[in-house]
Amino acid sequence: MKRAFSVFAALLLLLAAGCEKKSISKDAPPPVPASFTANIKAVYGDTEMTALFTQKSADSFEIQMLSPEILKPLALSYASDICTVTYDGLKFETDLTRFPQTAFGALLTQSLTDTAQGIDVQKTYADGIWTYTGTGERGVFVLTQDAETGAWLGLEIEGAPLHVEFSDFVIN
């Protein structure tokens, strides 16, 4: 009887331990999302735009513009330093360095790639947010991540100037 009670007590203790709320770690950030979808609000220079942003894999990204209205038919796909631009049925590929109109997406995707690969990126934690600071081709970038959910919150690149806010973040 005592042995059965001991086994039952141990089992109950294990089950209760599994029901604890996941704690936020200040020692290590959550995994960098390899595949996700989010709405973004981007301000690039004087231009404000919204888009649906999808990261399919570590080096495959898509941006479907939502506003302003003139950009709504525009879709950008980034893979291996090639940008495929689709606008109202027209489609062409370009090297990212030769088509400056795709620069905001290229800066965003490069910052995410550098962060995922840990290329010259410093990590800090404060108030439930992980901050990744690195250096890209247009200067220092700062990417923020929710410590509990792993969702990206925002990106700042002062040298661009680029400011991106993520919302409705879904990890695939």
Backbone as a printed PyTorch tensor [residue, N CA C, xyz], in Angstrom:
tensor([[[  0.8230,  -1.1920,   0.0000],
         [  0.0000,   0.0000,   0.0000],
         [  0.8730,   1.2640,   0.0000]],

        [[  1.9330,   1.2540,   0.8370],
         [  2.8040,   2.4100,   0.9140],
         [  3.5080,   2.6290,  -0.4300]],

        [[  3.8710,   1.5340,  -1.0610],
         [  4.5560,   1.6500,  -2.3470],
         [  3.6190,   2.2290,  -3.4130]],

        [[  2.3800,   1.7990,  -3.4500],
         [  1.3990,   2.3140,  -4.4050],
         [  1.1500,   3.7980,  -4.1530]],

        [[  1.0900,   4.1790,  -2.8800],
         [  0.8880,   5.5840,  -2.5380],
         [  2.0870,   6.4150,  -2.9930]],

        [[  3.3030,   5.8890,  -2.8180],
         [  4.5090,   6.6060,  -3.2390],
         [  4.5320,   6.8100,  -4.7540]],

        [[  4.1680,   5.7760,  -5.4980],
         [  4.1370,   5.8700,  -6.9540],
         [  3.0640,   6.8770,  -7.3790]],

        [[  1.8940,   6.8300,  -6.7400],
         [  0.8150,   7.7600,  -7.0560],
         [  1.2280,   9.2000,  -6.7500]],

        [[  1.8900,   9.4200,  -5.6240],
         [  2.3420,  10.7600,  -5.2420],
         [  3.3850,  11.2780,  -6.2390]],

        [[  4.3030,  10.4230,  -6.6580],
         [  5.3190,  10.8260,  -7.6220],
         [  4.6760,  11.1730,  -8.9670]],

        [[  3.7120,  10.3670,  -9.3890],
         [  3.0090,  10.6280, -10.6390],
         [  2.2420,  11.9480, -10.5750]],

        [[  1.5790,  12.2040,  -9.4700],
         [  0.8470,  13.4510,  -9.2830],
         [  1.7900,  14.6510,  -9.3070]],

        [[  2.9480,  14.5120,  -8.6950],
         [  3.9400,  15.5850,  -8.6940],
         [  4.4320,  15.8780, -10.1110]],

        [[  4.6850,  14.8530, -10.9000],
         [  5.1150,  15.0390, -12.2850],
         [  4.0400,  15.7230, -13.1190]],

        [[  2.7920,  15.3200, -12.9400],
         [  1.6990,  15.9460, -13.6850],
         [  1.5300,  17.4060, -13.2990]],

        [[  1.6350,  17.7070, -12.0190],
         [  1.4800,  19.0860, -11.5550],
         [  2.6150,  19.9600, -12.0720]],

        [[  3.8110,  19.4180, -12.1570],
         [  4.9500,  20.1930, -12.6530],
         [  4.7670,  20.5390, -14.1260]],

        [[  4.1060,  19.6950, -14.8880],
         [  3.8700,  19.9460, -16.2970],
         [  2.8250,  21.0160, -16.5410]],

        [[  2.0610,  21.3940, -15.5390],
         [  1.0040,  22.3800, -15.6910],
         [  1.4590,  23.7960, -15.3710]],

        [[  2.7090,  23.9650, -15.0160],
         [  3.1940,  25.3000, -14.6910],
         [  3.2040,  26.1870, -15.9210]],

        [[  3.0030,  27.4820, -15.6970],
         [  3.0830,  28.4440, -16.7880],
         [  4.5300,  28.5270, -17.2570]],

        [[  4.7050,  28.5610, -18.5670],
         [  6.0380,  28.6660, -19.1430],
         [  6.6520,  29.9890, -18.7060]],

        [[  7.8390,  29.9260, -18.1550],
         [  8.4880,  31.1540, -17.7040],
         [  9.2940,  31.7600, -18.8410]],

        [[  9.4190,  33.0730, -18.8000],
         [ 10.1920,  33.7880, -19.8050],
         [ 11.6410,  33.7640, -19.3710]],

        [[ 12.5020,  33.3130, -20.2590],
         [ 13.9140,  33.1900, -19.9360],
         [ 14.6650,  34.4590, -20.2880]],

        [[ 15.4500,  34.9180, -19.3450],
         [ 16.3130,  36.0680, -19.5970],
         [ 17.6910,  35.5990, -20.0610]],

        [[ 17.9180,  34.2840, -20.0220],
         [ 19.2130,  33.7200, -20.3940],
         [ 19.3370,  33.4470, -21.8920]],

        [[ 18.2440,  33.0400, -22.5050],
         [ 18.2810,  32.7010, -23.9330],
         [ 16.9730,  33.1210, -24.5860]],

        [[ 17.0500,  33.7440, -25.7540],
         [ 15.8280,  34.1630, -26.4470],
         [ 15.0770,  32.9640, -27.0090]],

        [[ 13.8050,  33.1610, -27.3420],
         [ 13.0760,  32.0720, -28.0000],
         [ 13.6960,  31.8160, -29.3730]],

        [[ 13.4140,  30.6790, -29.9640],
         [ 13.9690,  30.4020, -31.2900],
         [ 13.5540,  31.4730, -32.2960]],

        [[ 14.4450,  31.7800, -33.2200],
         [ 14.1330,  32.7210, -34.2880],
         [ 13.1630,  32.0200, -35.2330]],

        [[ 12.0100,  32.6200, -35.5000],
         [ 11.0300,  31.9630, -36.3770],
         [ 11.6010,  31.7470, -37.7790]],

        [[ 11.5470,  30.5150, -38.2560],
         [ 12.0660,  30.1940, -39.5880],
         [ 10.9960,  30.3570, -40.6590]],

        [[  9.7350,  30.3040, -40.2430],
         [  8.6300,  30.4160, -41.1790],
         [  7.4700,  31.1000, -40.4620]],

        [[  7.0080,  32.2250, -41.0050],
         [  5.9190,  32.9590, -40.3610],
         [  5.2240,  33.8710, -41.3660]],

        [[  4.0740,  34.3740, -40.9450],
         [  3.3210,  35.3650, -41.6960],
         [  2.9470,  36.4790, -40.7370]],

        [[  3.0190,  37.7280, -41.2030],
         [  2.6490,  38.8700, -40.3710],
         [  2.2430,  40.0410, -41.2540]],

        [[  1.4200,  40.8990, -40.7010],
         [  1.1720,  42.1840, -41.3390],
         [  2.2900,  43.1120, -40.9040]],

        [[  2.7350,  43.9560, -41.8140],
         [  3.7600,  44.9310, -41.4500],
         [  3.2940,  46.3300, -41.8330]],

        [[  3.7110,  47.2650, -41.0160],
         [  3.5650,  48.6840, -41.3310],
         [  4.9870,  49.1970, -41.4410]],

        [[  5.3520,  49.6960, -42.6040],
         [  6.7220,  50.1260, -42.8470],
         [  6.7480,  51.6020, -43.2250]],

        [[  7.6940,  52.3110, -42.6450],
         [  7.9720,  53.6800, -43.0510],
         [  9.4020,  53.6680, -43.5630]],

        [[  9.5350,  53.9790, -44.8530],
         [ 10.8430,  53.9820, -45.5050],
         [ 11.0580,  55.3760, -46.0710]],

        [[ 11.9220,  56.1270, -45.4240],
         [ 12.0830,  57.5300, -45.7980],
         [ 10.7970,  58.2740, -45.4960]],

        [[ 10.1850,  58.8630, -46.5240],
         [  8.9260,  59.5870, -46.3640],
         [  7.7160,  58.7560, -46.7590]],

        [[  7.9220,  57.5150, -47.1510],
         [  6.8410,  56.6650, -47.6430],
         [  6.3520,  55.7200, -46.5570]],

        [[  5.0390,  55.7290, -46.3020],
         [  4.4310,  54.7960, -45.3530],
         [  3.6270,  53.7790, -46.1430]],

        [[  3.7910,  52.5180, -45.8060],
         [  3.1010,  51.4540, -46.5190],
         [  2.7470,  50.3150, -45.5800]],

        [[  1.7750,  49.5060, -45.9820],
         [  1.4280,  48.2890, -45.2590],
         [  1.5280,  47.1190, -46.2270]],

        [[  1.7920,  45.9460, -45.6580],
         [  1.9600,  44.7630, -46.5110],
         [  1.7500,  43.4980, -45.6950]],

        [[  1.5100,  42.4230, -46.3960],
         [  1.5100,  41.0890, -45.8040],
         [  2.8940,  40.5160, -46.0600]],

        [[  3.5880,  40.1670, -44.9880],
         [  4.9590,  39.6750, -45.0870],
         [  4.9680,  38.1950, -44.7370]],

        [[  5.6050,  37.3910, -45.5730],
         [  5.7040,  35.9480, -45.3330],
         [  7.1550,  35.5250, -45.4580]],

        [[  7.6290,  34.8350, -44.4290],
         [  8.9310,  34.1870, -44.5240],
         [  8.6460,  32.7030, -44.6800]],

        [[  9.0150,  32.1460, -45.8330],
         [  8.7460,  30.7390, -46.1290],
         [  9.8320,  29.8250, -45.5910]],

        [[ 11.0770,  30.3090, -45.6220],
         [ 12.2170,  29.5520, -45.1190],
         [ 13.3070,  30.5550, -44.7650]],

        [[ 14.4760,  30.0510, -44.4240],
         [ 15.5650,  30.9280, -43.9890],
         [ 15.9760,  31.9480, -45.0480]],

        [[ 15.7610,  31.6310, -46.3320],
         [ 16.1780,  32.5700, -47.3720],
         [ 15.1080,  32.8110, -48.4350]],

        [[ 13.8470,  32.6540, -48.0550],
         [ 12.7420,  32.8650, -48.9920],
         [ 11.6620,  33.7160, -48.3300]],

        [[ 11.4030,  34.9000, -48.9240],
         [ 10.4800,  35.8680, -48.3440],
         [  9.5370,  36.3930, -49.4180]],

        [[  8.3180,  36.7680, -49.0120],
         [  7.3710,  37.3980, -49.9240],
         [  6.7350,  38.5970, -49.2380]],

        [[  6.5410,  39.6700, -50.0140],
         [  5.8560,  40.8540, -49.5210],
         [  4.7470,  41.1750, -50.5120]],

        [[  3.5050,  41.1680, -50.0200],
         [  2.3480,  41.5590, -50.8330],
         [  1.8640,  42.9050, -50.3090]],

        [[  2.0400,  43.9390, -51.1030],
         [  1.6890,  45.2870, -50.6690],
         [  0.1760,  45.4250, -50.4940]],

        [[ -0.2250,  46.1730, -49.4480],
         [ -1.6350,  46.4210, -49.1760],
         [ -1.9930,  47.9000, -49.3240]],

        [[ -1.0610,  48.7760, -48.9970],
         [ -1.2800,  50.2190, -49.1670],
         [  0.0770,  50.8950, -49.2750]],

        [[  0.1420,  52.0540, -49.9080],
         [ -0.9350,  52.8440, -50.5000],
         [ -1.5580,  52.1360, -51.7020]],

        [[ -2.7080,  52.6210, -52.0940],
         [ -3.5150,  51.9890, -53.1400],
         [ -2.7250,  51.7310, -54.4230]],

        [[ -1.8540,  52.6440, -54.8180],
         [ -1.0890,  52.4830, -56.0650],
         [ -0.1290,  51.2910, -56.0020]],

        [[  0.2860,  50.9030, -54.7850],
         [  1.2100,  49.7770, -54.6390],
         [  0.5030,  48.4460, -54.4100]],

        [[ -0.8210,  48.4540, -54.2690],
         [ -1.5560,  47.2340, -53.9540],
         [ -1.2810,  46.0740, -54.9220]],

        [[ -1.1210,  46.3250, -56.2370],
         [ -0.8470,  45.2040, -57.1420],
         [  0.6100,  44.7100, -57.0920]],

        [[  1.4460,  45.3220, -56.2390],
         [  2.8690,  44.9930, -56.1920],
         [  3.1410,  43.8420, -55.2230]],

        [[  3.8950,  42.8600, -55.6970],
         [  4.3610,  41.7530, -54.8580],
         [  5.8580,  41.5910, -55.0890]],

        [[  6.5830,  41.3900, -53.9990],
         [  8.0290,  41.1960, -54.0610],
         [  8.3680,  39.8470, -53.4570]],

        [[  9.1950,  39.0790, -54.1470],
         [  9.6880,  37.7990, -53.6260],
         [ 11.2070,  37.8680, -53.5900]],

        [[ 11.7770,  37.5330, -52.4460],
         [ 13.2240,  37.5820, -52.2630],
         [ 13.7360,  36.1730, -52.0090]],

        [[ 14.7330,  35.7650, -52.7770],
         [ 15.3820,  34.4690, -52.5710],
         [ 16.7840,  34.5380, -53.1590]],

        [[ 17.7730,  34.2150, -52.3540],
         [ 19.1630,  34.1370, -52.8090],
         [ 19.6240,  35.3870, -53.5560]],

        [[ 19.4260,  36.5460, -52.9800],
         [ 19.8490,  37.8340, -53.5380],
         [ 19.1870,  38.1860, -54.8660]],

        [[ 18.1110,  37.5210, -55.1970],
         [ 17.3290,  37.8530, -56.3870],
         [ 15.9500,  38.2880, -55.9160]],

        [[ 15.4780,  39.3760, -56.4850],
         [ 14.1450,  39.8690, -56.1780],
         [ 13.2720,  39.6760, -57.4130]],

        [[ 12.1510,  38.9870, -57.2310],
         [ 11.1670,  38.8510, -58.2950],
         [ 10.0560,  39.8490, -57.9990]],

        [[  9.8400,  40.7490, -58.9470],
         [  8.8420,  41.8020, -58.7940],
         [  7.6540,  41.4630, -59.6900]],

        [[  6.4630,  41.4920, -59.0980],
         [  5.2420,  41.2840, -59.8620],
         [  4.3540,  42.5000, -59.6350]],

        [[  3.9070,  43.1190, -60.7290],
         [  3.0230,  44.2730, -60.6130],
         [  1.9370,  44.1690, -61.6720]],

        [[  0.7250,  43.9130, -61.2100],
         [ -0.4370,  43.8960, -62.0910],
         [ -0.2190,  43.0130, -63.3250]],

        [[  0.3010,  41.8180, -63.0990],
         [  0.5020,  40.8660, -64.1900],
         [  1.8730,  40.9020, -64.8400]],

        [[  2.6320,  41.9770, -64.6480],
         [  3.9860,  42.0520, -65.1810],
         [  4.9460,  41.4570, -64.1650]],

        [[  5.9480,  40.7330, -64.6470],
         [  6.8590,  40.0530, -63.7330],
         [  8.2770,  40.1310, -64.2780]],

        [[  9.2370,  40.4460, -63.3840],
         [ 10.6420,  40.4190, -63.7770],
         [ 11.5080,  40.1650, -62.5540]],

        [[ 12.7260,  39.7000, -62.7910],
         [ 13.6980,  39.4490, -61.7310],
         [ 14.7900,  40.4920, -61.8100]],

        [[ 15.3350,  40.8380, -60.6510],
         [ 16.4000,  41.8230, -60.6260],
         [ 17.3660,  41.5080, -59.4970]],

        [[ 18.5950,  41.8950, -59.6920],
         [ 19.5860,  41.8420, -58.6290],
         [ 19.2110,  42.9410, -57.6380]],

        [[ 19.2450,  42.6400, -56.3530],
         [ 18.8060,  43.5960, -55.3480],
         [ 19.5660,  44.9130, -55.3900]],

        [[ 20.8020,  44.8950, -55.8090],
         [ 21.5900,  46.1260, -55.8320],
         [ 21.2550,  47.0140, -57.0330]],

        [[ 20.5350,  46.4890, -58.0160],
         [ 20.2660,  47.2510, -59.2340],
         [ 18.8700,  47.8620, -59.2860]],

        [[ 18.0440,  47.5970, -58.2890],
         [ 16.6630,  48.0810, -58.3140],
         [ 16.3400,  48.7020, -56.9600]],

        [[ 16.6120,  49.9900, -56.7820],
         [ 16.4730,  50.6270, -55.4740],
         [ 15.0530,  50.6150, -54.9080]],

        [[ 14.0370,  50.4600, -55.7460],
         [ 12.6630,  50.4550, -55.2530],
         [ 12.3650,  49.2380, -54.3830]],

        [[ 13.1780,  48.2100, -54.4650],
         [ 12.9730,  47.0210, -53.6340],
         [ 13.7980,  47.0770, -52.3430]],

        [[ 14.4420,  48.2100, -52.0980],
         [ 15.4070,  48.3190, -51.0000],
         [ 14.8020,  48.0660, -49.6270]],

        [[ 13.5890,  48.5730, -49.3480],
         [ 13.0530,  48.3840, -47.9960],
         [ 12.8710,  46.9010, -47.6840]],

        [[ 12.3930,  46.1390, -48.6500],
         [ 12.2210,  44.7000, -48.4450],
         [ 13.5460,  43.9790, -48.3200]],

        [[ 14.5240,  44.4160, -49.1210],
         [ 15.8500,  43.8050, -49.0470],
         [ 16.4900,  44.0640, -47.6810]],

        [[ 16.3440,  45.2820, -47.1660],
         [ 16.8940,  45.5950, -45.8400],
         [ 16.2070,  44.7810, -44.7470]],

        [[ 14.8940,  44.6380, -44.8460],
         [ 14.1320,  43.8480, -43.8730],
         [ 14.5550,  42.3900, -43.9080]],

        [[ 14.5910,  41.8050, -45.0990],
         [ 14.9330,  40.3810, -45.2060],
         [ 16.3810,  40.1190, -44.7940]],

        [[ 17.2910,  41.0440, -45.1220],
         [ 18.6930,  40.8620, -44.7400],
         [ 18.8600,  40.9230, -43.2270]],

        [[ 18.1400,  41.8150, -42.5630],
         [ 18.2060,  41.9010, -41.1020],
         [ 17.6970,  40.6130, -40.4570]],

        [[ 16.5890,  40.0710, -40.9850],
         [ 16.0550,  38.8110, -40.4520],
         [ 17.0240,  37.6600, -40.6870]],

        [[ 17.6320,  37.6180, -41.8740],
         [ 18.5950,  36.5630, -42.1920],
         [ 19.8270,  36.6530, -41.3000]],

        [[ 20.3710,  37.8620, -41.1380],
         [ 21.5500,  38.0440, -40.2820],
         [ 21.2460,  37.6260, -38.8440]],

        [[ 20.0540,  37.9720, -38.3640],
         [ 19.6700,  37.6100, -37.0020],
         [ 19.5500,  36.0950, -36.8580]],

        [[ 18.9090,  35.4530, -37.8110],
         [ 18.7480,  33.9920, -37.7630],
         [ 20.0900,  33.2760, -37.7880]],

        [[ 21.0370,  33.8210, -38.5650],
         [ 22.3510,  33.1970, -38.6740],
         [ 23.2970,  33.6460, -37.5690]],

        [[ 22.8940,  34.6420, -36.7910],
         [ 23.7360,  35.1370, -35.7040],
         [ 24.9610,  35.8870, -36.1910]],

        [[ 24.8760,  36.4590, -37.3950],
         [ 26.0130,  37.1620, -37.9770],
         [ 26.1870,  38.5110, -37.2880]],

        [[ 27.2500,  38.6430, -36.4880],
         [ 27.5810,  39.8980, -35.8270],
         [ 26.3620,  40.5450, -35.1660]],

        [[ 25.6030,  39.7520, -34.4000],
         [ 24.3870,  40.2240, -33.7490],
         [ 24.5320,  40.0750, -32.2450]],

        [[ 24.2490,  41.1630, -31.5220],
         [ 24.2660,  41.1250, -30.0590],
         [ 22.8340,  41.0440, -29.5620]],

        [[ 22.6080,  40.2530, -28.4970],
         [ 21.2790,  40.0450, -27.9360],
         [ 21.2200,  40.6220, -26.5310]],

        [[ 20.1430,  41.3570, -26.2420],
         [ 19.9140,  41.8600, -24.8860],
         [ 18.4490,  41.6390, -24.5370]],

        [[ 18.1730,  41.5520, -23.2300],
         [ 16.8230,  41.3150, -22.7360],
         [ 16.4240,  42.4140, -21.7600]],

        [[ 15.1970,  42.9280, -21.9120],
         [ 14.6490,  43.8930, -20.9590],
         [ 13.1320,  43.9130, -21.0900]],

        [[ 12.4520,  43.8510, -19.9680],
         [ 10.9920,  44.0090, -19.9030],
         [ 10.2190,  43.1030, -20.8570]],

        [[ 10.6060,  41.8380, -20.9610],
         [  9.8780,  40.8830, -21.7970],
         [ 10.1710,  40.9880, -23.2800]],

        [[ 11.2120,  41.7340, -23.6450],
         [ 11.5560,  41.9150, -25.0570],
         [ 13.0340,  41.6080, -25.2710]],

        [[ 13.2980,  40.7830, -26.2820],
         [ 14.6690,  40.5250, -26.7200],
         [ 14.9910,  41.5110, -27.8300]],

        [[ 16.1650,  42.1140, -27.7540],
         [ 16.6140,  43.0650, -28.7650],
         [ 17.8660,  42.5180, -29.4240]],

        [[ 17.8290,  42.4650, -30.7520],
         [ 18.9590,  42.0060, -31.5540],
         [ 19.5300,  43.2320, -32.2550]],

        [[ 20.8040,  43.4930, -32.0530],
         [ 21.4600,  44.6330, -32.6760],
         [ 22.5910,  44.1230, -33.5550]],

        [[ 22.5680,  44.5450, -34.8040],
         [ 23.5930,  44.0980, -35.7400],
         [ 23.9170,  45.1980, -36.7360]],

        [[ 24.8350,  44.9060, -37.6160],
         [ 25.2400,  45.8740, -38.6270],
         [ 24.9750,  45.3030, -40.0050]],

        [[ 24.1620,  46.0200, -40.7620],
         [ 23.8610,  45.6360, -42.1360],
         [ 24.5490,  46.5860, -43.0950]],

        [[ 24.2170,  46.4610, -44.3690],
         [ 24.8820,  47.2940, -45.3650],
         [ 24.5070,  48.7650, -45.2690]],

        [[ 23.3910,  49.1100, -44.6120],
         [ 22.9990,  50.5120, -44.4590],
         [ 23.1880,  51.0080, -43.0320]],

        [[ 23.9410,  50.2680, -42.2280],
         [ 24.2140,  50.7020, -40.8630],
         [ 23.6360,  49.7530, -39.8370]],

        [[ 23.4960,  50.2430, -38.6260],
         [ 23.0390,  49.4410, -37.4940],
         [ 21.5390,  49.1780, -37.6090]],

        [[ 21.1500,  47.9150, -37.3780],
         [ 19.7290,  47.5830, -37.2930],
         [ 19.4220,  47.0970, -35.8890]],

        [[ 18.1820,  47.3420, -35.4640],
         [ 17.6930,  46.8900, -34.1620],
         [ 16.3800,  46.1660, -34.4130]],

        [[ 16.3600,  44.8710, -34.1040],
         [ 15.1940,  44.0200, -34.3050],
         [ 14.7120,  43.5610, -32.9370]],

        [[ 13.4070,  43.6950, -32.6590],
         [ 12.8730,  43.3110, -31.3480],
         [ 11.9410,  42.1160, -31.4760]],

        [[ 11.9500,  41.2860, -30.4150],
         [ 11.1880,  40.0330, -30.3940],
         [ 10.5020,  39.8770, -29.0450]],

        [[  9.2460,  39.4720, -29.0560],
         [  8.5080,  39.1810, -27.8340],
         [  9.1170,  37.9350, -27.1850]],

        [[  9.5300,  38.0520, -25.9340],
         [ 10.2150,  36.9490, -25.2530],
         [  9.3010,  35.7540, -25.0060]],

        [[  8.0110,  35.9970, -24.8500],
         [  7.0880,  34.9080, -24.5460],
         [  6.6200,  34.1630, -25.7890]],

        [[  6.2680,  34.8970, -26.8450],
         [  5.6940,  34.2620, -28.0350],
         [  6.7040,  33.9910, -29.1410]],

        [[  7.8240,  34.7120, -29.1420],
         [  8.8070,  34.5780, -30.2100],
         [  8.4940,  35.4290, -31.4300]],

        [[  7.3960,  36.1940, -31.3810],
         [  6.9920,  37.0240, -32.5120],
         [  7.9040,  38.2370, -32.6450]],

        [[  8.2050,  38.6000, -33.8920],
         [  8.9280,  39.8420, -34.1360],
         [  7.9920,  40.9980, -33.8350]],

        [[  8.5430,  42.0500, -33.2490],
         [  7.7560,  43.2360, -32.9070],
         [  8.0740,  44.4140, -33.8190]],

        [[  9.3590,  44.6400, -34.0730],
         [  9.7210,  45.7850, -34.8860],
         [ 11.1570,  45.7380, -35.3650]],

        [[ 11.4510,  46.6010, -36.3190],
         [ 12.7920,  46.7320, -36.8820],
         [ 13.0620,  48.2070, -37.1280]],

        [[ 14.2560,  48.6530, -36.7520],
         [ 14.6990,  50.0200, -37.0070],
         [ 16.0570,  49.9650, -37.6980]],

        [[ 16.1970,  50.7230, -38.7750],
         [ 17.4980,  50.9030, -39.4170],
         [ 17.6400,  52.4040, -39.6420]],

        [[ 18.4270,  53.0360, -38.8030],
         [ 18.5540,  54.4930, -38.8680],
         [ 19.1760,  54.9600, -40.1770]],

        [[ 20.1600,  54.2450, -40.6710],
         [ 20.8560,  54.6650, -41.8850],
         [ 20.0290,  54.5330, -43.1420]],

        [[ 18.8670,  53.8830, -43.0800],
         [ 18.0690,  53.6640, -44.2850],
         [ 17.2020,  54.8650, -44.6710]],

        [[ 16.4710,  55.5500, -43.9250],
         [ 15.8320,  55.2330, -42.6430],
         [ 14.6170,  54.3200, -42.8530]],

        [[ 14.5530,  53.2680, -42.0470],
         [ 13.4750,  52.2860, -42.1420],
         [ 12.9530,  51.9670, -40.7530]],

        [[ 11.6370,  51.9710, -40.6190],
         [ 10.9590,  51.5800, -39.3820],
         [  9.8530,  50.6080, -39.7690]],

        [[  9.8610,  49.4020, -39.1690],
         [  8.8590,  48.3730, -39.4740],
         [  8.2230,  47.9070, -38.1710]],

        [[  6.8800,  47.7960, -38.1720],
         [  6.1360,  47.2220, -37.0470],
         [  5.4280,  45.9780, -37.5470]],

        [[  5.5340,  44.8790, -36.7780],
         [  4.8730,  43.6210, -37.1190],
         [  3.5880,  43.5030, -36.3040]],

        [[  2.5300,  42.9480, -36.9150],
         [  1.2970,  42.6530, -36.1900],
         [  0.6890,  41.3770, -36.7520]],

        [[ -0.2700,  40.8280, -36.0390],
         [ -0.9480,  39.5900, -36.4670],
         [  0.0720,  38.5160, -36.8510]],

        [[  1.0650,  38.3310, -36.0160],
         [  2.1890,  37.4360, -36.2740],
         [  1.7730,  35.9800, -36.0460]],

        [[  1.9840,  35.1410, -37.0400],
         [  1.6470,  33.7100, -36.9360],
         [  2.8570,  32.8970, -37.3610]],

        [[  3.3810,  32.0960, -36.4370],
         [  4.4980,  31.2080, -36.7670],
         [  3.9300,  29.9700, -37.4310]],

        [[  4.4570,  29.6470, -38.6040],
         [  3.9580,  28.4850, -39.3690],
         [  4.7070,  27.2280, -38.9950]]])
